[in-house]
Amino acid sequence: MANKIRNVTSEKQKIRYKRKKKIRGNLDGTMERPRLSVFRSNTNLYVQIIDDVKGNTLVAACTLDDDFKSKTKDTIDGAKTLGLLIAKKALAKNITQIVFDRSGYIYHGRIKALADAAREGGLKF
């Protein structure tokens, strides 16, 4: 994202994009500590572990995956399940330390549950 804020309609989105830009200015994922990026929609959660130096997505998971066999997609329980799933996939690729990028979302509710479950699964932030 360049110096412009995306063309969004709501004031809430503008505030989130400003927050996201500020957070991403301080974070950088490397091969030793890749970035765990979160996107939250109204119905699903999407998580990626990204190496920003090469621009590669190393591991990805979302609530739409076949591995995700939960009926609770958009709840805190679904976020916990997704956090454990992404931790398991990351550990399978020998990724233990990450940098958490909450993408401008407030560290509360589903985002906090996902981060705590990823920590329980063995990832170190």
ROSE-4610 file (N, C-alpha, C; in Angstrom, 1 decimal, always signed):
// ROSE-4610
residu = [M/M/M/A/A/A/N/N/N/K/K/K/I/I/I/R/R/R/N/N/N/V/V/V/T/T/T/S/S/S/E/E/E/K/K/K/Q/Q/Q/K/K/K/I/I/I/R/R/R/Y/Y/Y/K/K/K/R/R/R/K/K/K/K/K/K/K/K/K/I/I/I/R/R/R/G/G/G/N/N/N/L/L/L/D/D/D/G/G/G/T/T/T/M/M/M/E/E/E/R/R/R/P/P/P/R/R/R/L/L/L/S/S/S/V/V/V/F/F/F/R/R/R/S/S/S/N/N/N/T/T/T/N/N/N/L/L/L/Y/Y/Y/V/V/V/Q/Q/Q/I/I/I/I/I/I/D/D/D/D/D/D/V/V/V/K/K/K/G/G/G/N/N/N/T/T/T/L/L/L/V/V/V/A/A/A/A/A/A/C/C/C/T/T/T/L/L/L/D/D/D/D/D/D/D/D/D/F/F/F/K/K/K/S/S/S/K/K/K/T/T/T/K/K/K/D/D/D/T/T/T/I/I/I/D/D/D/G/G/G/A/A/A/K/K/K/T/T/T/L/L/L/G/G/G/L/L/L/L/L/L/I/I/I/A/A/A/K/K/K/K/K/K/A/A/A/L/L/L/A/A/A/K/K/K/N/N/N/I/I/I/T/T/T/Q/Q/Q/I/I/I/V/V/V/F/F/F/D/D/D/R/R/R/S/S/S/G/G/G/Y/Y/Y/I/I/I/Y/Y/Y/H/H/H/G/G/G/R/R/R/I/I/I/K/K/K/A/A/A/L/L/L/A/A/A/D/D/D/A/A/A/A/A/A/R/R/R/E/E/E/G/G/G/G/G/G/L/L/L/K/K/K/F/F/F]
num = [1/1/1/2/2/2/3/3/3/4/4/4/5/5/5/6/6/6/7/7/7/8/8/8/9/9/9/10/10/10/11/11/11/12/12/12/13/13/13/14/14/14/15/15/15/16/16/16/17/17/17/18/18/18/19/19/19/20/20/20/21/21/21/22/22/22/23/23/23/24/24/24/25/25/25/26/26/26/27/27/27/28/28/28/29/29/29/30/30/30/31/31/31/32/32/32/33/33/33/34/34/34/35/35/35/36/36/36/37/37/37/38/38/38/39/39/39/40/40/40/41/41/41/42/42/42/43/43/43/44/44/44/45/45/45/46/46/46/47/47/47/48/48/48/49/49/49/50/50/50/51/51/51/52/52/52/53/53/53/54/54/54/55/55/55/56/56/56/57/57/57/58/58/58/59/59/59/60/60/60/61/61/61/62/62/62/63/63/63/64/64/64/65/65/65/66/66/66/67/67/67/68/68/68/69/69/69/70/70/70/71/71/71/72/72/72/73/73/73/74/74/74/75/75/75/76/76/76/77/77/77/78/78/78/79/79/79/80/80/80/81/81/81/82/82/82/83/83/83/84/84/84/85/85/85/86/86/86/87/87/87/88/88/88/89/89/89/90/90/90/91/91/91/92/92/92/93/93/93/94/94/94/95/95/95/96/96/96/97/97/97/98/98/98/99/99/99/100/100/100/101/101/101/102/102/102/103/103/103/104/104/104/105/105/105/106/106/106/107/107/107/108/108/108/109/109/109/110/110/110/111/111/111/112/112/112/113/113/113/114/114/114/115/115/115/116/116/116/117/117/117/118/118/118/119/119/119/120/120/120/121/121/121/122/122/122/123/123/123/124/124/124/125/125/125]
x = [+0.8/+0.0/+0.9/+0.7/+1.5/+1.1/+1.4/+1.1/-0.4/-1.1/-2.5/-3.3/-4.4/-5.4/-6.3/-6.6/-7.5/-8.8/-9.4/-10.7/-11.8/-12.1/-13.1/-14.3/-15.4/-16.6/-16.8/-16.6/-16.9/-15.8/-16.1/-15.1/-14.3/-15.0/-14.4/-13.3/-13.5/-12.5/-11.3/-11.6/-10.5/-9.6/-10.2/-9.4/-8.6/-9.2/-8.5/-7.3/-7.5/-6.4/-5.3/-5.6/-4.5/-3.8/-4.5/-3.9/-3.0/-3.5/-2.8/-1.5/-1.5/-0.3/+0.7/+0.3/+1.2/+1.8/+1.1/+1.6/+2.6/+2.2/+3.1/+4.4/+4.4/+5.6/+6.7/+6.2/+7.1/+7.4/+6.6/+6.8/+7.5/+8.3/+8.8/+9.1/+8.6/+8.8/+10.0/+10.9/+12.1/+12.0/+13.0/+12.9/+13.0/+13.8/+14.0/+12.7/+12.1/+10.8/+9.8/+9.1/+8.1/+6.9/+6.1/+5.0/+3.7/+2.9/+1.6/+0.6/+0.0/-1.0/-2.4/-3.3/-4.7/-5.6/-6.6/-7.7/-9.0/-9.9/-11.1/-12.3/-13.1/-14.4/-15.5/-16.7/-17.8/-18.1/-17.7/-18.1/-16.9/-15.7/-14.5/-13.3/-12.2/-10.9/-9.9/-8.9/-7.9/-6.5/-5.6/-4.3/-3.2/-2.2/-1.0/+0.2/+1.2/+2.6/+3.4/+4.0/+4.6/+6.1/+6.9/+8.3/+8.3/+8.5/+8.4/+9.7/+10.8/+12.0/+11.8/+11.3/+11.1/+9.7/+8.8/+7.4/+6.6/+7.0/+6.4/+5.4/+4.3/+3.5/+3.9/+4.4/+4.9/+3.8/+2.9/+1.8/+0.5/-0.6/-1.9/-3.0/-4.0/-5.1/-6.3/-7.5/-8.7/-9.8/-10.9/-12.0/-12.8/-12.4/-13.0/-12.3/-11.1/-10.3/-11.0/-10.6/-11.1/-10.5/-9.3/-8.7/-9.5/-10.2/-11.0/-12.4/-12.6/-13.8/-14.7/-14.9/-15.7/-16.9/-18.0/-19.2/-19.2/-18.3/-18.2/-17.2/-17.5/-16.6/-16.3/-17.3/-17.1/-17.2/-16.8/-16.9/-15.5/-15.4/-14.1/-13.6/-14.5/-14.1/-13.5/-14.1/-13.5/-12.2/-11.9/-10.6/-9.6/-10.0/-9.1/-8.7/-9.6/-9.3/-8.4/-8.6/-7.8/-6.4/-6.3/-4.9/-4.1/-4.8/-4.1/-3.7/-4.6/-4.3/-3.1/-3.1/-1.9/-0.6/-0.7/+0.5/+1.0/+0.1/+0.5/+1.1/+0.5/+1.1/+2.5/+2.6/+3.9/+5.0/+4.6/+5.6/+6.0/+5.1/+5.5/+6.5/+6.6/+7.6/+8.7/+8.9/+10.0/+10.0/+8.8/+8.6/+8.2/+9.0/+8.6/+8.5/+9.2/+9.1/+8.5/+7.5/+6.8/+6.7/+6.3/+5.9/+4.4/+3.6/+2.1/+1.7/+1.0/+0.5/-1.1/-1.7/-3.1/-3.9/-3.2/-3.7/-4.7/-4.4/-5.2/-6.4/-6.7/-7.8/-7.5/-8.4/-8.2/-7.9/-6.9/-6.5/-7.5/-8.6/-9.7/-10.6/-11.3/-12.2/-11.6/-12.0/-11.5/-10.0/-9.5/-8.0/-7.2/-7.6/-6.9/-7.0/-8.2/-8.3/-7.4/-7.3/-6.4/-5.0/-4.5/-3.2/-2.8/-3.7/-3.5/-3.4/-4.3/-4.3/-3.0/-2.5/-1.3/-0.1/-0.1/+0.9/+0.8/-0.4/-0.6/-0.1/-0.3/+0.1/+1.6/+2.4/+3.8/+4.6/+3.8/+4.5/+4.9/+6.0/+6.5/+6.4/+5.8/+5.6/+6.7]
y = [-1.2/+0.0/+1.2/+2.1/+3.3/+4.3/+5.5/+6.6/+6.9/+6.4/+6.7/+5.7/+6.2/+5.3/+4.8/+3.5/+3.0/+3.7/+3.7/+4.3/+3.5/+3.8/+3.0/+4.0/+3.4/+4.2/+4.5/+3.6/+3.9/+4.5/+5.2/+5.9/+4.8/+3.7/+2.7/+2.0/+1.8/+1.3/+2.2/+3.5/+4.4/+4.4/+4.3/+4.3/+3.0/+1.9/+0.6/+0.6/+1.2/+1.2/+2.1/+3.2/+4.1/+3.3/+2.6/+1.7/+0.7/+0.0/-1.0/-0.5/+0.6/+1.2/+1.6/+2.0/+2.4/+1.1/+0.0/-1.2/-1.8/-1.9/-2.5/-1.7/-0.4/+0.3/-0.2/-0.8/-1.3/-2.8/-3.5/-4.9/-5.3/-6.4/-6.9/-8.4/-9.2/-10.7/-11.1/-11.8/-12.4/-13.9/-14.6/-16.0/-16.6/-15.9/-16.4/-16.2/-15.0/-14.7/-14.2/-15.0/-14.6/-13.9/-13.2/-12.4/-13.3/-13.3/-14.0/-12.9/-12.9/-11.8/-12.4/-11.6/-12.0/-11.1/-11.7/-10.9/-11.5/-10.6/-11.0/-10.4/-11.3/-10.8/-11.1/-10.8/-11.0/-12.5/-13.4/-14.8/-15.7/-15.2/-16.1/-15.4/-16.2/-15.7/-16.3/-15.5/-15.9/-15.6/-16.6/-16.4/-16.9/-16.0/-16.4/-16.1/-17.0/-16.7/-16.4/-15.2/-14.5/-14.2/-14.5/-14.0/-12.8/-11.6/-10.3/-10.1/-10.7/-10.5/-11.0/-12.2/-12.9/-12.6/-12.2/-12.0/-13.3/-14.3/-15.6/-15.9/-16.5/-17.1/-18.5/-18.7/-20.0/-20.9/-20.4/-21.3/-20.4/-21.0/-20.3/-21.3/-20.7/-21.4/-20.4/-21.0/-20.2/-21.1/-20.5/-21.2/-21.9/-21.7/-22.4/-23.6/-23.9/-25.0/-26.3/-27.4/-28.7/-29.2/-28.7/-29.1/-28.6/-27.5/-26.9/-27.5/-28.4/-29.2/-28.7/-27.4/-26.9/-26.2/-26.2/-25.6/-24.1/-23.8/-22.5/-21.6/-21.1/-20.4/-19.0/-18.3/-16.9/-16.6/-17.5/-17.3/-17.4/-17.2/-17.3/-18.8/-19.7/-21.1/-21.5/-20.9/-21.2/-20.5/-19.4/-18.7/-19.5/-20.1/-21.0/-22.2/-22.8/-24.0/-23.6/-22.4/-22.0/-21.6/-21.1/-20.8/-22.1/-23.1/-24.4/-25.0/-24.9/-25.4/-24.7/-23.4/-22.7/-23.0/-23.2/-23.5/-24.9/-25.8/-27.2/-27.2/-26.4/-26.3/-25.6/-24.6/-23.9/-24.8/-25.5/-26.4/-27.5/-27.9/-28.9/-28.4/-27.1/-26.5/-25.8/-26.3/-25.8/-24.3/-23.7/-22.3/-22.3/-21.7/-21.7/-20.2/-19.3/-17.9/-17.1/-16.2/-15.4/-14.0/-13.1/-11.7/-11.6/-11.2/-11.1/-9.8/-9.9/-8.7/-8.8/-8.0/-8.0/-7.2/-6.6/-5.9/-4.8/-4.1/-3.0/-3.3/-4.6/-5.0/-4.9/-4.6/-4.4/-5.8/-5.9/-7.2/-7.6/-8.1/-8.5/-9.5/-10.3/-11.3/-12.3/-12.4/-13.5/-13.4/-12.1/-11.9/-12.4/-12.0/-12.5/-14.0/-14.6/-16.0/-16.7/-16.2/-16.8/-16.8/-15.6/-15.5/-16.3/-16.4/-17.3/-18.7/-19.1/-20.6/-20.9/-19.9/-20.2/-20.3/-19.5/-19.6/-21.0/-21.4/-22.7/-23.8/-23.6/-24.6/-24.7/-23.8/-23.9/-22.7/-21.8/-20.6/-19.6/-19.0/-17.9/-16.6/-15.6/-14.3/-13.4]
z = [+0.0/+0.0/+0.0/-0.9/-1.0/+0.0/-0.2/+0.8/+0.8/-0.1/-0.1/+0.7/+1.2/+1.9/+0.8/+0.8/-0.2/-0.3/-1.4/-1.7/-1.0/+0.2/+1.0/+1.3/+1.6/+1.8/+3.3/+4.2/+5.6/+6.4/+7.4/+8.2/+9.0/+9.4/+10.2/+9.3/+8.0/+7.2/+7.0/+6.9/+6.8/+8.0/+9.2/+10.4/+10.5/+10.1/+10.1/+9.1/+7.9/+7.0/+7.5/+8.2/+8.7/+9.8/+10.6/+11.7/+11.0/+10.0/+9.3/+8.7/+8.1/+7.5/+8.5/+9.7/+10.8/+11.3/+11.5/+12.0/+11.0/+9.7/+8.7/+8.5/+8.9/+8.8/+9.8/+10.9/+11.9/+11.8/+11.1/+11.0/+9.7/+9.7/+8.5/+8.7/+7.9/+8.0/+7.2/+7.9/+7.2/+7.2/+6.7/+6.6/+8.0/+8.9/+10.3/+11.1/+10.9/+11.6/+10.6/+9.9/+8.9/+9.6/+8.8/+9.3/+9.2/+10.3/+10.3/+10.1/+9.0/+8.6/+8.7/+9.2/+9.5/+8.7/+8.0/+7.4/+8.0/+8.5/+9.1/+8.3/+7.8/+7.1/+8.1/+7.7/+8.6/+8.8/+7.9/+8.0/+8.1/+7.7/+7.7/+8.2/+8.5/+8.9/+7.9/+7.5/+6.6/+7.2/+7.2/+7.9/+6.9/+6.8/+6.0/+6.8/+6.5/+7.0/+5.8/+5.9/+4.7/+4.9/+4.0/+4.0/+3.1/+3.8/+3.0/+2.2/+2.5/+1.7/+0.3/+0.2/-1.1/-1.6/-0.8/-1.2/-1.4/-0.6/-0.7/+0.4/+0.2/+1.2/+1.5/+2.8/+3.2/+3.6/+4.4/+4.9/+4.9/+4.5/+4.5/+5.1/+5.7/+6.2/+6.3/+6.1/+6.3/+6.7/+7.1/+7.6/+6.5/+5.3/+4.1/+3.7/+4.3/+3.9/+4.2/+3.5/+3.8/+5.2/+5.6/+6.8/+8.0/+7.8/+8.8/+8.9/+9.8/+9.9/+11.0/+11.1/+12.2/+11.7/+12.4/+12.1/+12.6/+13.5/+14.1/+13.3/+12.1/+11.3/+11.8/+12.2/+12.5/+14.0/+14.8/+16.2/+16.8/+18.1/+18.8/+18.8/+18.9/+18.8/+17.5/+16.4/+15.1/+15.0/+15.6/+15.5/+16.3/+17.4/+18.2/+17.3/+16.7/+15.8/+14.7/+14.1/+13.0/+13.5/+14.7/+15.3/+15.5/+16.0/+16.2/+14.8/+13.8/+12.5/+11.8/+11.9/+11.3/+12.0/+13.3/+14.1/+13.7/+13.5/+13.1/+11.7/+10.8/+9.4/+9.4/+10.3/+10.4/+11.0/+12.0/+12.6/+11.7/+10.8/+9.8/+8.8/+8.6/+7.7/+8.5/+9.7/+10.6/+10.9/+11.0/+11.4/+12.8/+13.7/+15.1/+15.6/+15.0/+15.5/+14.4/+14.7/+13.8/+14.3/+13.4/+13.8/+13.5/+14.5/+14.4/+13.8/+12.6/+12.0/+12.0/+12.9/+13.1/+12.0/+11.1/+9.9/+10.3/+11.4/+11.8/+12.6/+12.8/+13.6/+15.1/+15.9/+17.4/+17.9/+18.8/+19.4/+20.5/+20.0/+20.8/+20.1/+20.8/+20.2/+19.4/+18.1/+17.2/+17.0/+16.9/+16.6/+17.8/+19.0/+20.2/+20.4/+20.1/+20.2/+19.3/+18.0/+17.0/+17.5/+18.0/+18.4/+19.6/+20.5/+21.7/+21.3/+20.4/+20.0/+19.2/+18.4/+17.7/+18.7/+19.7/+20.8/+21.5/+21.8/+22.4/+21.5/+20.1/+19.2/+19.0/+19.6/+19.5/+18.8/+18.3/+17.7/+18.7/+18.5/+19.4/+18.7/+19.4/+18.8/+19.3]
